[in-house]
Amino acid sequence: MPHKPQIKVPATYMRGGTSKGVFFRLQDLPEACQVPGEARDKLLLRVIGSPDPYQKQIDGMGGATSSTSKTVILAEPTQPDHDVDYLFGQVSIDKPFVDWSGNCGNLTAAVGAFAINGGFVAKDRIPENGTCTVRIWQANIRKTIVAHVPITNGEVQETGDFELDGVTFPAAEVQVEFMDPADGEGSMFPTGNLVDDLDVPGVGTLKATMINAGIPTIFVNAEDIGYKGAELQDDINSDPKALAMFETIRAHGAVKMGLIRNIEEAANRQHTPKVAFVAKPVDYVSSSGKTIAAGDVDVLVRALSMGKLHHAMMGTAAVAIATASAVPGTLVNLAAGGGDRTHVTFGHPSGTLRVGAEARQVDNQWTATKAIMSRSARILMEGWVRVPQTAQ
C-alpha cells in the first residue's frame, strides 16, 4: 500500500514567558485549515503530537505539559487600530481536542515579536532603535493587548538581561498591557459576589473568589484544602487524590460561574476556568533552589493548568491574581494583607512575579481597566513543521 508523503507548513517555534508554542500565519495554513473546524483541529493536534495515551507527545512538537502544548495563529486584524489578530489553541495532551476558550498570557509576549517578523506591523511603525508598540486583538476573548517590543537596528531584540523566574536564561524585556482584562464571557465577578460559598461534593463548602479577568479563575484558601501555599509541583502532581479534588473544585466552580451548564461539560473545557489556591507569605525554597523569604512577596499563589500544578504561573492567571488583589475583600486581596493596591508581588513554585493592575467600581460593579506585566520571548526554531497528510 503506497503512503503519501508528509506535508510541510511554515511555522515558528517560540518561547513566550514561561510557555512554548508553535506559531503560524493564517495564510500559511492549508486552505481547509484556514477556517475554524475539524480540519484545523486535526492539523494542530498532529503538529503537537496529540492525543498521546503515553502523555509524552514524542511524535510531535509538544513538551507533554500544559505550558508546552500550545499553538498560535496570527492573521490580519479584523478590528480597527490593531496590527494583528491573535488566536490561541490549547492542545490537550491525551485527548483529541483543542480548547479555544481562553488566552495564553505568556505567549502573548511572543505574539508581538512574531507579528513584527511576520509582516503584520507596518514598516513605518517599526523604529530603527527603540520600542515598537504592537496592538493585538485577542480573538479568543475579544480583548485588546498591547505589547512593547524592543527593537535594535530595525530588528526585534531578543537577547538582554531581564530575568524571569521559571525561565533559565535572561532575555530582552517585553512589557505587556492587558486592556480592560475582564473576560469576554461575562462580568468580572460573574456571581455578583467577591467571595462565594462553593459547595464541592467530597470536599466541603469552600470560600471562593471567582473572577473573569485575564482568564476565568477560581481562587480558594490554601488552608481550607490542607495546604500552606508553598507547595511545589511534585507535592500536588504526584498525588492523584489531590488532582481529582482540584478538578472537582474546578468543575463545580465553572458551573457556578456560568461557564458550563453541568459538571460533565468540564471534561471538554480543560483550559478554562483555572483553579488556584492562595495563602499569606511564608518562607519557602523554589523549584530552582532559591530561597523565597516571606518578606519578598505579598501573597503566595499556586495554580493548576490542564489538570496539573503549573511550574510557575500562567500569564493570564497572573492578570487574574493582580486584578483580584486590587479589589478589597477578595480572597487574594485578604491573603495579601487587604486594602487598596495597584500592584502585587506573589510567590509561585519557580520564584516571584510582580504584576500591576487597576480596578474601580462603576455602578456598584467592579471592573478592571488595565493589567501590566513584563515577560520575555525569543525564537527557538523557524522553518516548516511536517505532518502526515491524514492529519489535515
C-alpha positions in Angstrom: 0.0 0.0 0.0 1.5 3.3 -1.1 1.9 6.0 1.6 1.6 9.7 0.9 4.5 12.0 1.8 4.2 14.4 4.7 3.1 18.0 4.0 5.1 20.9 5.3 3.7 24.0 6.8 5.6 27.2 7.5 5.9 27.6 11.3 8.0 29.2 14.1 8.6 27.6 17.4 8.8 30.3 20.1 9.1 30.7 23.8 6.9 33.4 25.4 7.3 33.9 29.1 7.2 30.5 30.8 5.5 28.8 27.8 6.4 27.5 24.4 4.2 27.1 21.3 4.1 26.6 17.6 3.2 29.8 15.7 1.5 30.1 12.3 0.4 32.8 10.0 -3.2 32.1 8.9 -2.4 32.4 5.3 0.3 29.7 5.6 -2.0 27.0 6.8 -3.5 24.5 4.3 -6.7 26.0 2.8 -9.0 23.7 4.7 -7.4 24.8 8.0 -7.7 28.5 7.4 -11.2 28.4 8.9 -12.2 27.0 12.3 -13.3 23.4 12.4 -12.3 19.8 12.4 -9.6 20.1 9.7 -7.7 22.8 11.7 -8.0 21.0 15.0 -6.8 17.7 13.5 -3.8 19.5 12.0 -2.8 21.2 15.2 -3.3 18.0 17.2 -0.9 16.2 14.9 1.6 19.1 15.0 1.8 18.9 18.7 1.6 15.1 18.9 -1.8 14.5 20.4 -3.7 12.7 21.6 -1.0 10.6 23.2 -2.0 7.9 25.7 1.6 7.9 26.9 1.3 11.6 27.7 4.8 12.3 26.3 4.0 13.9 22.8 7.1 12.2 21.5 5.8 12.3 17.9 5.1 16.0 17.8 6.3 19.4 18.9 4.6 19.4 22.3 6.5 19.0 25.5 3.9 17.0 27.5 2.9 19.8 29.8 0.2 22.5 29.6 3.0 25.1 29.2 4.3 23.4 26.0 1.2 22.0 24.3 0.2 25.3 22.7 -0.5 26.7 19.2 -0.9 30.2 18.0 -2.4 31.5 14.7 -1.9 35.2 13.7 -4.0 36.9 11.0 -4.7 40.3 9.5 -6.6 42.4 12.0 -10.3 42.3 12.0 -10.6 45.3 14.3 -9.7 49.0 13.5 -6.5 50.4 15.1 -5.0 47.0 15.6 -2.0 45.3 14.0 -2.9 41.7 14.2 -5.5 39.1 15.3 -4.1 36.5 17.8 -5.9 33.2 18.2 -4.7 30.7 20.8 -5.3 27.0 20.9 -4.5 24.9 24.0 -3.9 21.4 22.7 -5.0 18.5 25.0 -2.2 16.1 25.7 -4.1 12.8 25.9 -7.5 13.7 24.4 -8.4 14.6 20.8 -9.4 18.2 21.2 -8.1 21.7 21.0 -9.5 24.2 23.6 -10.2 27.6 22.1 -11.9 29.0 25.2 -9.2 31.3 26.5 -5.9 33.2 26.0 -2.3 32.4 26.9 -0.8 35.4 28.5 2.7 34.1 28.5 2.8 33.5 24.7 1.3 37.0 24.2 4.9 38.3 24.8 5.9 36.3 21.7 2.9 37.4 19.6 4.3 41.0 19.3 7.7 39.8 18.0 6.1 37.3 15.6 3.7 40.0 14.3 6.7 42.2 13.5 8.7 39.4 11.9 5.6 38.1 10.1 4.9 41.4 8.3 1.7 42.3 10.2 3.2 45.6 11.6 3.6 48.4 9.1 7.3 49.2 8.4 6.9 52.9 9.2 5.8 51.9 12.8 9.0 49.9 13.5 11.7 52.2 14.8 15.4 51.7 13.9 16.1 51.6 17.6 13.7 51.8 20.5 10.4 50.2 21.2 7.7 49.0 18.8 4.1 49.1 20.2 2.1 46.2 18.7 -1.7 46.4 19.1 -3.0 42.9 19.4 -6.6 41.8 19.1 -7.0 38.6 21.2 -9.7 36.8 19.2 -10.5 34.1 21.8 -11.7 36.6 24.5 -12.2 39.6 22.2 -9.9 41.9 24.1 -7.0 44.3 23.2 -3.5 43.6 24.4 -0.6 46.0 23.8 3.0 44.5 23.6 6.0 46.8 23.8 8.7 45.0 21.8 12.4 46.3 21.9 14.0 47.0 18.6 17.7 47.2 17.8 19.0 48.1 14.3 15.5 47.7 12.9 15.0 44.1 14.2 13.3 42.6 17.2 15.8 42.4 20.1 15.6 39.0 21.8 18.7 39.0 24.0 19.0 41.0 27.1 19.5 40.9 30.9 15.8 40.6 32.0 15.4 37.6 34.3 12.0 35.9 34.7 11.6 33.2 37.4 10.7 30.0 35.6 12.9 30.7 32.6 16.5 29.6 32.8 18.3 32.3 30.8 17.9 36.1 30.7 16.5 37.8 27.6 15.1 41.1 26.4 12.2 42.5 28.4 8.8 42.8 26.7 6.1 44.8 28.6 2.6 43.6 28.0 -0.6 45.5 28.8 -3.9 43.7 29.0 -6.5 46.4 28.4 -9.9 46.0 30.1 -8.9 42.5 31.0 -12.3 41.3 32.4 -13.0 38.2 30.3 -15.4 38.5 27.5 -17.8 35.8 28.8 -19.5 38.0 31.4 -19.0 40.4 34.3 -15.7 40.4 36.2 -17.4 38.7 39.2 -20.0 36.5 37.5 -21.8 35.6 40.7 -22.0 39.2 41.8 -20.0 38.4 44.9 -16.4 39.0 45.8 -16.5 35.8 47.9 -18.9 32.9 47.5 -19.6 29.7 49.4 -18.7 27.0 46.9 -20.2 23.6 47.6 -17.9 20.8 46.4 -19.1 17.2 46.9 -16.5 15.2 48.8 -14.5 18.3 49.7 -17.0 20.6 51.6 -18.1 24.2 51.4 -15.2 26.4 50.4 -14.8 30.2 50.4 -14.0 31.1 46.8 -13.4 34.2 44.8 -14.4 33.6 41.2 -13.2 36.2 38.7 -13.2 36.8 35.0 -10.0 38.8 34.4 -7.2 37.6 32.2 -8.8 34.2 32.3 -11.7 32.8 34.4 -10.1 31.8 37.7 -11.4 30.2 40.9 -9.4 31.2 44.0 -9.7 29.2 47.3 -7.7 29.5 50.5 -4.8 27.0 50.8 -5.5 26.2 54.4 -9.1 25.3 53.6 -7.9 22.4 51.5 -5.0 21.3 53.6 -2.1 23.2 52.0 0.3 26.0 53.1 0.6 27.7 49.7 4.3 27.0 49.4 3.9 23.6 47.6 6.0 22.7 44.5 4.8 20.7 41.5 5.6 17.2 42.9 3.7 17.9 46.1 0.5 18.1 44.0 1.1 16.4 40.7 2.2 13.1 42.3 -1.0 12.9 44.3 -3.9 11.6 42.2 -6.4 12.3 45.0 -5.3 16.0 45.1 -5.6 16.3 41.3 -9.1 14.8 41.4 -10.1 17.2 44.2 -8.9 20.2 42.2 -10.7 19.1 39.1 -13.9 18.7 41.2 -13.5 22.2 42.6 -12.8 23.5 39.0 -15.9 21.8 37.6 -18.3 23.0 40.3 -16.8 26.5 40.1 -17.3 26.5 36.4 -21.0 25.8 36.8 -21.4 28.5 39.4 -19.6 31.0 37.1 -21.9 30.1 34.3 -19.2 28.8 32.0 -20.7 25.4 31.7 -24.3 24.1 32.3 -23.4 20.9 34.0 -20.4 19.1 35.6 -19.9 16.7 32.7 -19.1 19.6 30.3 -15.9 20.4 32.3 -14.1 17.5 30.7 -14.2 19.2 27.3 -13.3 22.6 28.7 -9.9 21.9 30.3 -8.2 25.3 29.6 -10.8 27.4 31.5 -11.5 28.1 34.2 -8.3 27.8 36.2 -8.2 26.9 39.8 -5.7 28.4 42.3 -5.1 28.5 46.0 -3.7 31.4 48.0 -2.0 31.9 51.3 -0.3 34.5 53.4 3.5 34.7 52.9 5.8 32.1 54.4 9.5 31.3 53.7 10.0 28.5 51.1 12.5 27.2 48.7 11.6 27.5 45.0 12.0 24.7 42.4 15.3 26.2 41.4 16.6 26.0 44.9 16.3 29.8 45.5 15.0 30.8 49.0 12.0 33.0 48.8 11.5 34.9 52.1 8.1 35.8 53.4 9.1 39.4 53.2 9.9 39.1 49.4 6.2 38.7 48.5 2.7 39.9 49.3 0.9 36.6 48.8 1.6 33.0 47.8 -0.3 31.6 44.9 -0.3 28.1 43.3 -2.4 27.5 40.1 -3.3 24.4 38.1 -3.5 24.3 34.3 -4.8 21.4 32.3 -5.2 19.3 35.4 -1.6 19.8 36.8 0.1 22.3 39.1 1.9 24.9 36.9 5.7 25.1 37.2 5.5 28.9 37.6 2.4 30.9 36.8 0.2 31.3 33.7 0.3 34.8 32.3 -3.4 35.1 32.2 -3.7 33.8 35.7 -1.2 36.4 36.8 -3.6 39.0 35.4 -6.4 37.4 37.5 -4.2 37.5 40.6 -3.3 41.1 40.1 -6.9 42.2 39.4 -8.3 40.3 42.3 -5.6 41.7 44.6 -6.7 45.2 43.6 -10.3 44.6 44.8 -10.6 44.9 48.6 -12.3 41.9 50.1 -11.4 39.1 47.6 -9.5 36.1 48.9 -6.4 37.2 47.0 -6.6 40.7 48.5 -7.1 39.5 52.0 -4.2 37.0 51.8 -2.1 39.9 50.6 -2.9 41.9 53.6 -6.1 43.7 52.4 -6.7 47.3 51.5 -6.2 49.2 48.2 -3.3 48.2 46.0 -2.2 48.8 42.4 0.3 46.0 42.2 1.1 42.7 43.8 4.2 40.6 44.1 3.3 36.9 44.5 5.3 33.8 45.2 4.9 30.8 42.8 6.7 27.4 42.6 9.6 28.9 40.5 10.0 32.2 42.3 8.2 35.5 42.3 6.4 37.8 39.9 5.3 41.4 40.2 2.1 42.4 38.3 0.2 45.7 38.2 -3.5 46.2 37.9 -6.1 48.9 38.0 -9.6 48.2 39.2 -12.5 50.5 40.0 -16.2 50.4 40.8 -18.7 51.5 38.2 -22.4 51.5 39.1 -21.6 49.3 42.2 -19.8 46.7 40.0 -16.1 46.2 39.9 -14.2 46.5 36.6 -10.6 46.3 35.6 -9.1 48.9 33.3 -5.6 47.5 32.8 -3.1 44.9 34.0 0.6 45.1 33.2 3.4 42.6 33.4 6.9 42.1 32.0 7.8 38.9 30.2 10.4 37.9 27.6 10.3 35.9 24.3 12.5 34.5 21.7 12.5 32.4 18.5 13.7 28.8 19.2 13.4 27.5 15.6 11.8 28.6 12.4 11.1 26.9 9.1 8.5 24.2 8.4 6.7 21.8 10.6 5.8 18.5 8.9 2.7 16.4 9.4 1.2 13.3 7.6 -1.4 14.2 5.0 -4.0 12.3 7.0 -3.8 14.9 9.7 -5.4 17.7 7.7 
